[in-house]
Amino acid sequence: MDVERLLSWYRANKRAMPWRDNPDPYAVWVSEIMLQQTRIETVYGYFARFMARFPTFRALAAAPMQDVLKAWEGLGYYTRARNLKRAAESIRSLPGTLEGWRALPGVGPYTAAAIASVCLGVAAPVVDGNVSRVLARLRRFAGDTRSAPARERLAAWLQPFIDCAEQPGEFNQAMMELGETVCLPRSPACSRCPFAGTCLAHAAGEEEKFPERKAKKTIPERHSLAFRHSDGEGRFLFAQRPPDGLLGGLWELPNQEAKRKTTTKAARPVFHSRTGLVPSAVRYAGTVTHVFSHFKLQFHVYDVEASGEPKNGCVFALPETLPLATATRKALRL
Ligand code: SF4
């Protein structure tokens, strides 16, 4: 691998990013956590708002969890936000070593290497999905290069190259940038690639055969009966999810898992047992679909008129005041 060629390409082509030119460790940390599972174009707006609201890790540690989840609303994978806040609460100062970063909740080997290389100059190679794709093509590495052991092997392969770089953070960012902007999953732009002369997959005309992929599993479908009940003044009835696990701490329309969509008659007792309210009219409003990484949710939404006092755990609130699960936001727009 020609490191100098890669770095010259990067210096001429890198995109401006708010956390890139003046790498404050807290900003890089927040950006790296947001960039896990999320496209960079989406992250820009969230990052700016998050940093304005929580400009330091101390501000993040002191903020209520609900505020943090609200700032994260719509980004998905909310465990990231909860871990970020818990990690901020657990430290007195930002870590000064790779191992220190690695020990924080939610900071895996990839994120720790990214932060430590960019902010501390540690020569730790980053192997994310983009980098593993570049390497799989460059050397025509066979097999699934995305598993954790495969990524460790790729990191070991990269180590002597990052050791040659004067600025390890710049090397890592160059590799990631190449994967994000040139060595794309489909139709890589090899004519613009600094490795075009040495890439084995390109020489063989087999760019898209690498990385080798496992057959995609089909994901199961789940159903839930969800209830939209308003107090007539714009506030809806919401219930909070348990603090941990899927969508932990977010708010949603009261709902109940079911085998399938049901009749409005059968939905009435479900609404009553879920909320404690007595329904006087129930109308099916529609179904929204939301795809999680491991299942597809069919959220069957019913509009309900009802009376009585809601059970503990259910509250009336304006939707904009709570961090809401995405399926609920879609259901409110129905
Ligand atoms: S030459 Fe093409 S396939 Fe090879 S690393 Fe560059 S962009 Fe990727």
Residues whose N, C-alpha, C, O or C-beta is under 5 A from the ligand:
A	BS01	SF4	V134 R137 L138 V182 C183 P188 A189 C190 C193 F195 A196 C199 H202 E207
